[in-house]
Amino acid sequence: MIKEHDCVVLTKNLPEEHLEAGDIGTVVHIHKGGEGYEVEFMTLTGETVAIVTLLAGQVRPLNRRDLAHTRELQAA
């Protein structure tokens, strides 16, 4: 079960937000008992890139076998 302040992994590309599947965000609000989530995505230096409302199927919890990876954010 995903809770507020949990880190989650985006499962679908969101080109309009400059986000890609695999990006990691933090849940800042849960909608309707987990039907959706408000998720903040940030750079590694703490700059907010986007805060988006996502359906449950667009994110997944972190897995103990996940490996972090970086990419440079493309300018809008």
C-alpha positions as CSV (number, residue, x, y, z in Angstrom):
1,M,0.0,0.0,0.0
2,I,1.4,3.4,-1.0
3,K,1.3,6.0,1.8
4,E,1.9,9.8,1.9
5,H,5.6,10.6,1.7
6,D,6.4,7.3,0.1
7,C,8.7,7.4,-2.9
8,V,7.1,5.9,-6.0
9,V,8.2,5.1,-9.5
10,L,6.4,6.5,-12.6
11,T,5.3,3.7,-14.9
12,K,4.2,5.7,-17.9
13,N,5.9,8.6,-19.8
14,L,4.4,12.0,-19.3
15,P,6.0,14.1,-22.0
16,E,3.8,17.1,-21.3
17,E,5.5,17.2,-17.8
18,H,8.9,16.2,-19.1
19,L,8.7,13.0,-17.0
20,E,9.7,9.5,-18.1
21,A,8.8,6.0,-16.9
22,G,11.2,5.2,-14.1
23,D,11.4,8.7,-12.7
24,I,11.0,8.7,-8.9
25,G,8.6,11.0,-7.1
26,T,7.2,11.5,-3.6
27,V,3.5,11.1,-2.8
28,V,2.2,14.3,-1.2
29,H,-1.5,13.4,-1.2
30,I,-3.6,10.3,-1.7
31,H,-7.0,10.6,-3.5
32,K,-10.0,8.4,-2.8
33,G,-8.2,5.7,-0.7
34,G,-5.5,5.1,-3.3
35,E,-7.3,5.5,-6.6
36,G,-4.9,8.3,-7.4
37,Y,-2.0,10.2,-6.0
38,E,-0.5,13.7,-6.0
39,V,3.2,13.2,-6.7
40,E,6.1,15.7,-6.6
41,F,9.0,15.0,-8.9
42,M,12.3,16.8,-8.1
43,T,15.8,17.0,-9.3
44,L,18.5,15.5,-7.1
45,T,19.3,19.0,-5.8
46,G,15.7,19.5,-4.6
47,E,14.3,21.7,-7.4
48,T,10.6,20.8,-8.1
49,V,10.1,19.7,-11.7
50,A,6.4,18.9,-11.5
51,I,3.6,18.1,-9.1
52,V,1.1,15.9,-10.9
53,T,-2.1,14.0,-10.1
54,L,-1.7,10.4,-11.2
55,L,-3.9,7.3,-11.3
56,A,-2.9,4.3,-9.3
57,G,-1.8,2.5,-12.4
58,Q,0.7,5.2,-13.4
59,V,2.9,4.7,-10.3
60,R,4.3,1.7,-8.4
61,P,6.0,1.5,-5.0
62,L,9.7,1.3,-4.9
63,N,11.1,-2.3,-5.0
64,R,14.0,-3.4,-2.9
65,R,15.7,-4.5,-6.2
66,D,15.3,-1.0,-7.8
67,L,18.4,0.8,-8.9
68,A,18.5,4.6,-9.1
69,H,19.5,6.1,-12.4
70,T,20.0,9.8,-13.4
71,R,19.2,11.7,-16.6
72,E,19.5,15.3,-17.3
73,L,16.2,17.2,-17.5
74,Q,15.5,18.5,-21.0
75,A,14.6,22.2,-21.2
76,A,11.0,23.0,-21.9
